[in-house]
Amino acid sequence: MRSFVMSVAIGLALNGFFALPAAAQDAVPPPFDFQIDPDPEASPDIAPSPEDHQPPMVIPPPDEEAVDAPEAFGGAPTAESESTDEPEGRAADETPAARRDRLFAELRREPSDSKARRIASRIERSWRNSGSATVDLLMLRAAEAMAEKKNAAAFDVLDQALVLDPAYAEAWNRRATLNFTTGAWGKSLADIEQTLAREPRHWGALMGLAMILERTGRKEEALDTYMRVLAVYPALKSAQDAAGRLSEELVGPAI
């Protein structure tokens, strides 16, 4: 079934089926219309705190088993990874926004996993470029703290970055990642919503959303979200596999 879904996804991508209209790419998604039900025995250490910079939009569930930082949310910034290489064909007067739009168009048309990953890496680097040396430095420090499991320090640095630039989508995405790995799924969902409001095509945030929906039993909504990922990034194997697996669970295997 997975290979069937992969073939369908790639075939549709080649025919332009997954290409999003320009207006849809720029549209801000509506607020999530679901809420995680509270658990009376939920651990108090993940309950919403009144000192948070923003009130949580959903109630976090209780802690589950510890998980590593999911790749779904995208790669963390590192000094070594921030290469300045540019793809061929870039116009001299191309703006960062125009470059991202061009790369997303290439990503939707690319069936090769390896080539798509190279395009995706360029998009991720553009996301990590905040335009502020101070914010970029804070993001590097947050990544280092997260790698060392210094969660309190990472939250503090990310909060500083968001105070300096609340419009910076990748800072919201990094905090969504950190909230996910510390078990605060409600707060992670709130940060994912903020990310997608600023960059609706952020496949990492969409994958994180789909993972939370699936783990909280909302499998139909999770499948819809994985399909949103494939509309942006058709060659993403983890989304193909997840969509195939959920399709089998919800409608049964293909005959």
C-alpha positions as CSV (number, residue, x, y, z in Angstrom):
1,M,0.0,0.0,0.0
2,R,2.8,2.4,0.8
3,S,4.4,2.0,-2.6
4,F,1.0,2.5,-4.1
5,V,0.4,5.8,-2.2
6,M,4.0,6.9,-3.1
7,S,3.4,6.2,-6.8
8,V,0.1,8.1,-6.7
9,A,1.6,11.0,-4.9
10,I,4.5,11.3,-7.3
11,G,2.3,10.7,-10.3
12,L,0.0,13.5,-9.2
13,A,2.9,15.8,-8.5
14,L,4.2,15.2,-12.0
15,N,0.9,16.1,-13.5
16,G,0.7,19.3,-11.5
17,F,-2.2,18.1,-9.4
18,F,-0.6,19.1,-6.1
19,A,0.3,22.6,-7.3
20,L,-1.4,25.1,-5.0
21,P,-3.0,28.3,-6.4
22,A,-1.0,31.4,-5.6
23,A,-3.9,32.7,-3.5
24,A,-4.0,29.5,-1.5
25,Q,-0.3,29.7,-0.8
26,D,-0.6,33.1,0.7
27,A,-3.8,32.4,2.6
28,V,-3.7,32.2,6.4
29,P,-5.3,29.0,7.7
30,P,-8.3,29.4,10.0
31,P,-7.8,28.7,13.7
32,F,-7.9,25.0,14.7
33,D,-11.4,24.0,15.5
34,F,-10.5,21.1,17.8
35,Q,-9.4,20.9,21.4
36,I,-7.5,18.3,23.4
37,D,-9.7,17.2,26.2
38,P,-8.3,17.7,29.7
39,D,-7.3,14.7,31.8
40,P,-8.2,15.1,35.5
41,E,-4.9,13.3,36.3
42,A,-2.8,15.3,34.0
43,S,0.6,16.2,35.3
44,P,0.6,19.8,36.6
45,D,4.1,20.5,35.2
46,I,2.6,20.7,31.7
47,A,-0.5,22.7,32.6
48,P,-0.7,26.2,31.1
49,S,1.2,28.8,33.1
50,P,-0.1,32.3,33.6
51,E,3.4,33.6,33.0
52,D,3.3,32.4,29.4
53,H,3.7,35.1,26.8
54,Q,0.5,33.9,25.1
55,P,-2.4,31.9,26.6
56,P,-2.5,28.3,25.3
57,M,-5.2,27.8,22.7
58,V,-5.7,24.1,23.7
59,I,-5.4,22.2,26.9
60,P,-2.2,20.1,27.0
61,P,-2.7,16.3,27.6
62,P,-0.8,14.4,30.2
63,D,2.8,13.4,29.7
64,E,3.5,10.3,27.6
65,E,6.7,8.4,27.0
66,A,9.7,10.6,26.3
67,V,10.3,11.2,22.6
68,D,13.2,12.6,20.7
69,A,12.9,15.8,18.8
70,P,10.9,14.8,15.7
71,E,12.4,15.5,12.3
72,A,8.9,16.5,11.4
73,F,9.4,20.0,12.6
74,G,12.4,20.6,10.4
75,G,16.1,20.8,10.9
76,A,17.5,23.0,13.7
77,P,19.9,25.8,12.7
78,T,23.6,25.2,13.2
79,A,26.6,27.3,12.3
80,E,27.9,24.6,9.9
81,S,24.6,24.1,8.1
82,E,24.0,27.7,7.1
83,S,25.7,27.5,3.7
84,T,25.1,30.4,1.4
85,D,25.1,28.3,-1.8
86,E,22.5,29.5,-4.3
87,P,20.7,27.4,-7.0
88,E,21.4,28.1,-10.6
89,G,19.1,30.5,-12.4
90,R,18.5,32.9,-9.6
91,A,17.7,36.4,-10.9
92,A,20.0,39.2,-9.7
93,D,17.0,41.2,-8.4
94,E,15.1,38.2,-6.9
95,T,13.7,38.9,-3.4
96,P,13.8,36.3,-0.6
97,A,10.1,35.9,-0.9
98,A,10.2,35.5,-4.7
99,R,13.1,33.0,-4.3
100,R,11.0,30.9,-1.8
101,D,8.0,30.9,-4.2
102,R,10.3,29.7,-7.0
103,L,11.8,27.0,-4.8
104,F,8.3,25.8,-3.6
105,A,7.2,25.6,-7.3
106,E,10.3,23.4,-8.0
107,L,9.6,21.3,-4.9
108,R,6.0,20.6,-6.0
109,R,7.3,19.4,-9.5
110,E,10.2,17.3,-8.3
111,P,9.6,13.5,-8.1
112,S,13.1,12.6,-7.1
113,D,13.6,12.2,-3.3
114,S,17.3,13.3,-3.4
115,K,16.7,16.3,-5.6
116,A,13.6,17.3,-3.6
117,R,15.6,17.2,-0.4
118,R,18.2,19.6,-1.8
119,I,15.4,22.0,-2.8
120,A,13.8,21.6,0.7
121,S,17.2,22.3,2.4
122,R,17.4,25.6,0.5
123,I,13.9,26.5,1.6
124,E,14.7,25.6,5.2
125,R,17.8,27.8,5.1
126,S,15.7,30.7,3.9
127,W,13.3,30.1,6.8
128,R,16.2,30.2,9.2
129,N,17.4,33.6,7.9
130,S,15.4,36.0,10.1
131,G,17.1,39.1,8.7
132,S,18.5,40.0,12.1
133,A,21.9,38.9,13.2
134,T,20.7,39.0,16.9
135,V,17.7,36.8,16.3
136,D,19.8,34.4,14.2
137,L,22.3,34.1,17.1
138,L,19.5,33.5,19.6
139,M,18.2,30.7,17.4
140,L,21.7,29.1,17.3
141,R,21.9,29.3,21.1
142,A,18.4,27.8,21.4
143,A,19.4,24.9,19.1
144,E,22.5,24.2,21.2
145,A,20.4,24.3,24.4
146,M,17.9,21.9,22.9
147,A,20.6,19.5,21.8
148,E,22.0,19.5,25.3
149,K,18.5,19.0,26.8
150,K,18.7,22.3,28.6
151,N,15.0,23.0,28.0
152,A,14.5,25.9,30.4
153,A,17.4,27.8,28.7
154,A,16.1,27.0,25.3
155,F,12.6,28.3,26.2
156,D,14.1,31.5,27.5
157,V,16.2,32.1,24.4
158,L,13.3,31.3,22.0
159,D,11.0,33.7,24.0
160,Q,13.7,36.4,23.6
161,A,13.8,35.8,19.9
162,L,10.0,36.1,19.7
163,V,9.9,39.3,21.7
164,L,12.4,40.8,19.2
165,D,10.6,39.4,16.1
166,P,7.1,38.1,16.7
167,A,6.6,37.8,12.9
168,Y,9.5,35.2,12.6
169,A,7.8,31.9,11.8
170,E,10.8,29.7,12.4
171,A,11.1,30.8,16.1
172,W,7.5,29.8,16.6
173,N,8.3,26.4,14.9
174,R,11.3,25.9,17.1
175,R,9.2,26.5,20.2
176,A,6.6,24.2,18.9
177,T,9.3,21.5,18.6
178,L,10.5,22.1,22.1
179,N,6.9,22.0,23.6
180,F,6.3,18.7,21.7
181,T,9.4,17.1,23.1
182,T,8.6,18.2,26.6
183,G,5.1,16.7,26.4
184,A,3.2,20.0,26.2
185,W,1.3,19.1,23.1
186,G,-1.4,21.8,23.7
187,K,1.2,24.5,23.7
188,S,2.9,22.9,20.7
189,L,-0.3,23.1,18.8
190,A,-0.6,26.8,19.7
191,D,2.9,27.5,18.4
192,I,2.2,25.4,15.3
193,E,-0.8,27.6,14.6
194,Q,1.4,30.7,14.9
195,T,3.9,29.2,12.5
196,L,1.3,28.3,9.9
197,A,-0.3,31.8,10.1
198,R,3.1,33.2,9.0
199,E,4.1,30.4,6.6
200,P,1.2,28.2,5.5
201,R,3.5,26.0,3.4
202,H,5.7,25.0,6.4
203,W,5.7,21.3,5.9
204,G,7.6,20.7,9.2
205,A,4.9,22.4,11.2
206,L,2.2,20.5,9.3
207,M,3.9,17.2,10.0
208,G,4.1,18.1,13.7
209,L,0.4,19.0,13.7
210,A,-0.4,15.7,11.9
211,M,1.6,13.7,14.5
212,I,-0.2,15.3,17.4
213,L,-3.6,14.7,15.7
214,E,-2.8,11.1,15.1
215,R,-1.4,10.5,18.6
216,T,-4.6,12.0,20.1
217,G,-6.9,9.8,18.1
218,R,-7.9,12.3,15.4
219,K,-6.8,10.1,12.6
220,E,-9.1,11.5,9.8
221,E,-7.8,15.0,10.6
222,A,-4.3,13.7,10.7
223,L,-4.7,12.1,7.3
224,D,-6.0,15.4,5.9
225,T,-3.0,17.2,7.3
226,Y,-0.5,14.7,5.8
227,M,-2.2,15.3,2.5
228,R,-1.6,19.0,3.0
229,V,2.0,18.2,3.5
230,L,2.1,16.2,0.2
231,A,0.4,19.1,-1.6
232,V,3.5,21.2,-0.7
233,Y,6.2,18.5,-0.7
234,P,5.0,15.5,-2.8
235,A,8.3,13.6,-2.5
236,L,8.4,13.7,1.3
237,K,8.6,10.0,2.1
238,S,7.6,10.3,5.8
239,A,4.3,12.0,4.7
240,Q,3.7,9.4,2.0
241,D,4.2,6.5,4.5
242,A,2.0,8.1,7.1
243,A,-0.7,8.9,4.6
244,G,-0.6,5.3,3.3
245,R,-0.7,3.8,6.8
246,L,-3.6,6.0,7.9
247,S,-5.5,5.3,4.6
248,E,-5.3,1.6,5.3
249,E,-6.5,2.0,8.8
250,L,-9.4,4.2,7.9
251,V,-10.6,2.7,4.6
252,G,-8.9,-0.6,4.4
253,P,-6.2,-1.8,2.1
254,A,-6.4,-1.3,-1.7
255,I,-7.8,-4.3,-3.6
